[in-house]
Amino acid sequence: MKIRTEFKPSQRIVVFCAVLLALLGDLLGYPVQALSTTVPGILLKTALLASGVRLLVGGLLVYWALRQARTHYQIDSTNIISTTGIIFGLSKCVALQQIKHVNIDRSIGQELLGLADLEIICSDAPQPDLVLRDLPLTQAQDLYSWIRALSGKSK
């Protein structure tokens, strides 16, 4: 029996970060306007600082969005393959027979956005061997059940 599916991480975080960046720009803009009326000499320094912070956060957001767009996961009846990378691609493959434990992990931000990470552990090491990041929660739960069934770990 040949089963195969491909999927990508959720793009909800990209939208959330874009909104946060817009709010950050507004929050940094108000002190600049208030200082320009009281202390004209400090206006340039504050404006440069605000622009630098916006540029840094914007650059990180663009990098993260590109990385998310270039990430995809593939599951078939024998392997799980994770491929990611912007300039250089990184591919990681885990055989279903080697899986010892599957776990769903959620941070506070993921709780708010309805996302989850699926951790796949193949050895006795404390770190997971493969993490499928930022999946919609329902998809993570379905994949959890599916991987456990395919790897023979269902209860």
N, C-alpha and C positions, 0 to 999 in steps of 0.2 A: 504494500500500500504506500503510495507516494503522496505525502502531504506537504504543501509548500505555501507559505504566505510571506509577504513583505509589508513592512509598515514603517512609519516615521514617528519621531517624537512630536508632541503637541506644540503648536505655535502660539498657544495662549500666553506663554511667558513673554514672548517677543512683544505682543500688544501691551501687556501689563508694563513692561519696561519702557516702552515708548511713552505711555501715559505718565509714568513716573518721571521720565526725562523732561517732559513738558512742564510738569508741576515743579520740578527742580529749577527750571529756567525762570518760572514765575516767582518762586520763592527767593531766588538770588537777585531778581530784577528789582524787587521792592526796596531792599536796603540801599541799592545804588541810587535810586531816585530820591530816597529820604536823605542820604548823605550829600547829594549834590546841592541841595538847598542850604544845608548847614555848614559843611566843610568842603569847599570846592577842590582843595588840593588832594583830598583823599579819593575823589571820584575816579581818577584814572587807575589807581591801585586796586580799588574794589571792583571796578569793571573788568580789569584784566584777570583778577582772581576768579570772578564769576564766570568769565568766558573760558578760562582754563579748566575749571571744574566741569562745565558743560561739555567742553571738548573731550575731556578724559572719559566722562560717563558715556557720552555719545559714541566714542571710539570703542569702548568696551561693549556697548550694546550692539554695534555693527559687527564686531568680531563674534560675539555670542550668537547673533542671528545667523551669520554665515555658517558658523560651526553647526548650529541646529539644522540648517537647511541641507547641509552636506552629510547628515547622519541618517543612516537607515539600518534597519534590522531585518534579518531574513531567518525564518524557521522552516525546516523541512522535517521529514520523519527521522532523520539521523543527527542533524546538527543545528546549532544556533550560531548565526554569523552577525557580528556587529561591525559596520564600516563607518568610519568618521574621518574628518580631515578637511582642511581648507586648501592648503598647498600640497602637503604630503598626506596621502591616505593611510589610515591605519585600520587593519582588518583583524578581528579576533574571532576565533572559531572554538566552540565548545561542543563536544559530542554529548548527545542526550544520555548515553549509558554511563558517563562519568559524573553526572550531576548527583550530588549528595543531598543538597538542600536548596529550596527556592523560597525567597522571602519578599514581601512587599514592604517597602519603606516609604514614609511620607514625612516631609518637613512641614513646618508651619505654613510657609508660602505655598507649598504644593497642596496642603489642606484647603487653603483659600481658593485656589485655582482649580481644584478637582483633579489633580495630577498625582502620579506615584512613580517610584523607581522600583524596578523588579531586579532583585539581587539573586545571582546564580552562583552557588558555591559548589566547587568540585573537589576541594581538598580540605585538610584540617586547618588551613591557615585562617587567621581571623578576618582577613579581607576577602570580599567576594571576588571570584575569578572574572565575572562579567556582570556589568550593571546596565540594564536597559533603562535609560533616564527619561523622565518627563513624559510618561505615557498617560493618556486619559485613564482615570481610575477604573472604569468598567473594562477597558481593554487590558489593563494590567491584571485585573482579577480573572478575566477569561484566559489570558496567556498563562497565568499561574496554574490554573486548573489543567489547561492543555499540556503544559510542560510536565507537570507531575504525572499526568496520565501517560504521556509518551515515554517518559523516562522510567516508568514503572514504580513511582514513588507514591501513588495514590493510596489513601487509607481505606 
